[in-house]
Amino acid sequence: MNEKNILENIKLTNFLLENLTTAVFLVDKELKVRKVNSAYKELFAKSENEVLNKLCGNSIGCSFAEESNKLCGTTKECAQCTIRGCVNKGFKDINEIQNTYITRKFYIEGKPLMKYFRIKTKYVHYENEDMAIIAIDDVTELEEEKNKIKDMAQRDYLTNLYNRRYLYEMGDMMFQNALRGNMNIIVVMIDIDFFKKINDNYGHGAGDFILKTISDVFKENLRKADIISRYGGEEFCIVMNVKEKRDGVIIMEKIREIVEKQSFIYEGKKIDVTISVGVSLEIEETFEECIKIADKLLYEAKEKGRNRVIAE
């Protein structure tokens, strides 16, 4: 029995569709939904009557259609929709299975949910009509778990700041954009003053507490777009995208003052903490050279008495 004959056997087709865990639906050449299976109804929380003869994007709650309150295929984003592209390509090349993968918001039960879908489409002849069968596997949980693992690999275990590997990877990308004139960046090196004395006088638990607390100060006073990393030990490196380069110096001066004035209480004991900061304002030949300049300025700040910001 060939593929065409199988699909023309309605009872067999229904049996196959209803016993799949993959969400499956059929659309005609206008991309209107003609049939759905149980997995589809469960994934998109809709009954068959709610979606029959509706356009593909509207039936699955695609954000392109939902957020503009327009019909599927009429928004500017629809021209780039890989689902539509695969279906249309499938009608032209009836022997090939089309594959795509999308990450997009879908409105399910009225709630916007970010979904990761793996999609296959194939031309079929069903009930004497040319149609496309669309199979959707929801791999959102798997992708979110992969992203968590990837994020953990990019972060310092103690402070939850980015680690040095991520700093060099993403910092160099920002540096390359700055070279092309697409953004202004500054590179900042920070060191906690007399950190060894804190460990010696109050114990390593106190040192860890100081590292985590100061990291929180950075996160609270800088933007998510800034790369905030623990460079090693008590040193931190920050790459900031700024409108005016002197704005970054003002921000770092503000953070220095916050640290100086903050009460660090560990096991009932108050610990005075300050930081020294070096800020590289100019674009050097390489990202690594920008870090070296910032580090040189940091040590200049220490030599001049610590608890200060030096920029150049």
Secondary structure, 3 states (H helix, E strand, C coil): CCHHHHHHCHHHHHHHHHCCCCEEEEECCCCEEEEECHHHHHHHCCCHHHHCCCEHHHHCCEHHHHCCCCCCCCCHHHHHCHHHHHHHHHHHCCCCCEEEEEEEEEEECCEEEEEEEEEEEEEEEECCEEEEEEEEEECHHHHHHHHHHHHHHCECCCCCCECHHHHHHHHHHHHHHHHCCCCCEEEEEEEECCHHHHHHHHCHHHHHHHHHHHHHHHHHHCCCCCEEEEEECCEEEEEEECCCHHHHHHHHHHHHHHHHHCCEEECCEEECCCEEEEEECCCCCCHHHHHHHHHHHHHHHHHCCCCCEEEC
